[in-house]
C-alpha cells in the first residue's frame, strides 16, 4: 500500500514529532503546549476533530456511492480507512468504521426507497 | 492588511502557534493547532491553554475579539505560505462560532480571496465557492494558484 511520507513522524495529536533538543529551543509558551500535545494519546479537541473527519468521510462516501454503487461493504471500509492518518487510535478507527458502514447502508436504503 | 495582531510564537514546523490575549479578563494563553486530517488537509483547532489543559468550550470575552481573530488569520497566512500545497479545514463546533467564522469570511472577503481560495460546504453537502451572506457547514482555505 502506498504510504504517505508526510505522516511518518506525526504524533497522536496529529502534529509532527519534535526532538527533545528542538523542544528545548522553543519559547516556553510554545514548548509547554507542544510537550502537552506530544504526550497526548489523541488529537487536541477530539470531539471537533472527529466531527470533521465524519463530515469529510460522509462526503467521500457519497462520491464513492455515485461512482461505484455496487461496491461491497468490505471494499468501502478498506478504501475509506486507508485514507485516515496513521496516528488515529484503535478505538477511533472502530468508531469511524461503524460510521462508514452506517453511512453506506443509509445510502443503499435511500437508493432502494428512490428506486 | 490583517490588522492589529498579538505576537505569535510558533513551533518550527508551524503546526502549533500560541499567543497571549490581553484584555478585561486578564492574560489568556491561546493556542492554534493545525492537525492533519487527510493528505494535505489540516484541521484548524483553536482554544485556550489553561492550567496545562486545552479548552475550546469557553468564549473568553476578553474584549479583544478582532485582535484575536486577526492573529488566527495571521497564523493561516503563515501556515499556507510555508505549505502552499496544503489546505485548511474549518468546521464550526457551535452556532456562536459559526456566526463568528461567517462574519470573518464575509468582512474580510476581498483581502482573504485575493490570496486564498475559500470554498464552503453548503446545506446540500456540496463544496461551493464561498459567498457572503450565505450559511455554510464548513470551510476550506487554500492558496490560490494565481495570486491577484
Contacts between the chains, C-beta under 8 A, distances in Angstrom:
chain1	res1	chain2	res2	distance
A	4	B	39	5.4
A	6	B	36	7.4
A	6	B	39	7.1
A	6	B	40	7.9
A	7	B	36	6.6
A	10	B	36	6.2
A	13	B	33	7.6
A	13	B	35	6.5
A	14	B	33	8.0
A	14	B	35	3.1
A	14	B	36	5.0
A	14	B	37	7.4
A	14	B	43	7.5
A	15	B	11	7.6
A	15	B	13	7.5
A	15	B	15	4.4
A	15	B	16	6.1
A	15	B	33	6.6
A	15	B	34	7.5
A	15	B	35	6.1
A	15	B	36	8.0
A	16	B	13	4.7
A	16	B	15	6.0
A	18	B	11	6.8
A	18	B	12	7.4
A	18	B	13	7.6
A	22	B	12	6.4
A	26	B	9	7.7
A	26	B	11	6.5
A	26	B	12	7.7
A	27	B	9	4.7
A	29	B	9	5.3
A	29	B	18	5.0
A	29	B	20	7.5
A	29	B	29	6.5
A	30	B	9	4.6
A	30	B	10	6.5
A	30	B	11	5.8
A	30	B	16	6.4
A	30	B	17	7.9
A	30	B	18	5.4
A	32	B	49	7.4
A	32	B	52	7.3
A	33	B	16	5.8
A	33	B	18	5.3
A	33	B	29	8.0
A	33	B	31	5.3
A	33	B	49	5.7
A	34	B	11	5.6
A	34	B	16	5.6
A	36	B	49	7.7
A	36	B	52	6.2
A	36	B	53	7.8
A	36	B	54	7.5
A	37	B	16	6.7
A	37	B	33	7.0
A	43	B	35	5.2
A	43	B	43	7.9
A	43	B	45	7.8
A	44	B	31	7.9
A	44	B	33	5.2
A	44	B	35	6.7
A	44	B	45	5.2
A	44	B	47	7.7
A	44	B	54	5.3
A	45	B	33	8.0
A	45	B	45	4.7
A	45	B	47	6.4
A	45	B	54	6.6
A	45	B	56	4.8
A	47	B	93	7.4
A	48	B	43	7.5
A	48	B	45	6.3
A	48	B	56	6.7
A	48	B	91	7.0
A	48	B	93	5.2
A	49	B	35	6.4
A	49	B	37	7.0
A	49	B	43	5.7
A	49	B	45	7.0
A	51	B	91	6.5
A	51	B	93	7.3
A	52	B	37	6.0
A	52	B	43	5.3
A	52	B	89	6.0
A	52	B	91	4.7
A	52	B	138	7.3
A	53	B	37	6.2
A	55	B	91	6.2
A	55	B	121	7.3
A	55	B	137	7.1
A	55	B	138	6.1
A	56	B	37	6.8
A	56	B	38	6.3
A	56	B	41	7.6
A	56	B	89	7.4
A	58	B	125	7.2
A	59	B	121	7.7
A	59	B	125	6.1
A	59	B	127	7.8
A	62	B	125	6.9
A	83	B	38	6.3
A	83	B	39	7.4
A	85	B	36	5.2
A	85	B	37	7.3
A	85	B	38	7.7
